[in-house]
Amino acid sequence: MPIYEYQCRKCGKSFEIVQRISEPDRKSCKFCKGPVKRLMSMTTFHLKGSGWYVTDYGGKKPPAVEKEKSEAPKETSPSPTPAAETDSKKES
């Protein structure tokens, strides 16, 4: 349930109330019974980083950069060129 913050217009005290979204706003101060106004509060929910969905729930597929690296052919020892093969046959 959300926490709503109110401030009394009479005594100036502020207080928080846990209410359902469907409940009506509070009309009186819990300390002096004076009129209150609901305040806009800062949220504690932050999204930071590259994105939670991709990193937590996006599946186990590697990113495209890693995939390209894994598909690149591995370098092997250089094979003799056709010209080198014909030169060695001529010498024999």
C-alpha positions as CSV (number, residue, x, y, z in Angstrom):
1,M,0.0,0.0,0.0
2,P,1.2,3.5,-0.8
3,I,2.4,5.9,1.9
4,Y,0.9,9.4,1.6
5,E,2.3,12.5,3.2
6,Y,0.1,15.3,4.6
7,Q,0.8,18.7,6.1
8,C,-1.5,20.5,8.5
9,R,-2.5,24.0,7.5
10,K,-3.2,25.0,11.1
11,C,-0.2,23.6,13.2
12,G,2.2,23.0,10.3
13,K,3.1,19.5,11.3
14,S,3.6,16.9,8.6
15,F,2.8,13.2,8.9
16,E,2.6,10.1,6.8
17,I,-0.4,7.7,6.4
18,V,-0.5,4.3,4.8
19,Q,-3.6,4.2,2.6
20,R,-5.1,2.3,-0.2
21,I,-5.3,4.1,-3.5
22,S,-9.1,3.8,-3.5
23,E,-9.4,5.5,0.0
24,P,-10.4,9.2,0.1
25,D,-7.8,11.8,1.1
26,R,-7.5,12.6,4.7
27,K,-9.3,15.8,5.7
28,S,-8.0,16.6,9.2
29,C,-4.7,16.6,11.1
30,K,-4.1,13.7,13.4
31,F,-2.5,16.0,16.0
32,C,-4.8,19.1,16.2
33,K,-7.7,18.1,13.9
34,G,-7.0,21.1,11.6
35,P,-7.3,21.0,7.8
36,V,-4.6,19.2,5.9
37,K,-3.2,19.1,2.3
38,R,-1.6,16.1,0.7
39,L,2.1,16.7,-0.3
40,M,3.9,15.4,-3.3
41,S,6.7,13.1,-2.0
42,M,9.9,12.0,-3.6
43,T,9.8,8.4,-4.7
44,T,12.4,5.8,-3.5
45,F,12.2,3.8,-6.8
46,H,15.1,4.3,-9.1
47,L,16.0,2.7,-12.4
48,K,19.8,2.9,-12.9
49,G,22.2,1.2,-15.2
50,S,21.7,-0.4,-18.6
51,G,18.3,-1.8,-17.9
52,W,17.0,-4.4,-15.5
53,Y,15.0,-6.3,-18.0
54,V,17.9,-7.1,-20.3
55,T,20.3,-8.0,-17.5
56,D,17.8,-10.0,-15.3
57,Y,15.1,-11.4,-17.5
58,G,16.3,-11.1,-21.1
59,G,17.3,-14.7,-21.5
60,K,20.7,-16.3,-21.7
61,K,21.7,-15.2,-25.2
62,P,25.1,-13.5,-25.4
63,P,25.2,-9.9,-26.6
64,A,25.8,-9.3,-30.3
65,V,29.4,-8.3,-29.8
66,E,30.3,-11.6,-28.1
67,K,28.4,-13.5,-30.7
68,E,30.4,-12.0,-33.5
69,K,33.6,-12.9,-31.7
70,S,32.6,-16.5,-31.3
71,E,31.6,-16.8,-34.9
72,A,34.8,-15.4,-36.3
73,P,37.1,-18.1,-37.8
74,K,40.0,-19.1,-35.6
75,E,43.4,-18.4,-37.1
76,T,45.4,-21.5,-37.9
77,S,48.9,-21.9,-39.2
78,P,49.2,-20.5,-42.7
79,S,48.8,-23.0,-45.4
80,P,51.4,-22.9,-48.2
81,T,50.3,-20.7,-51.1
82,P,49.7,-22.4,-54.5
83,A,52.8,-20.6,-55.9
84,A,54.9,-22.0,-53.2
85,E,53.6,-25.5,-53.9
86,T,54.4,-25.2,-57.6
87,D,57.9,-23.9,-56.8
88,S,58.7,-26.9,-54.6
89,K,57.4,-29.3,-57.4
90,K,59.7,-27.7,-59.9
91,E,62.8,-28.2,-57.8
92,S,62.2,-31.9,-57.4
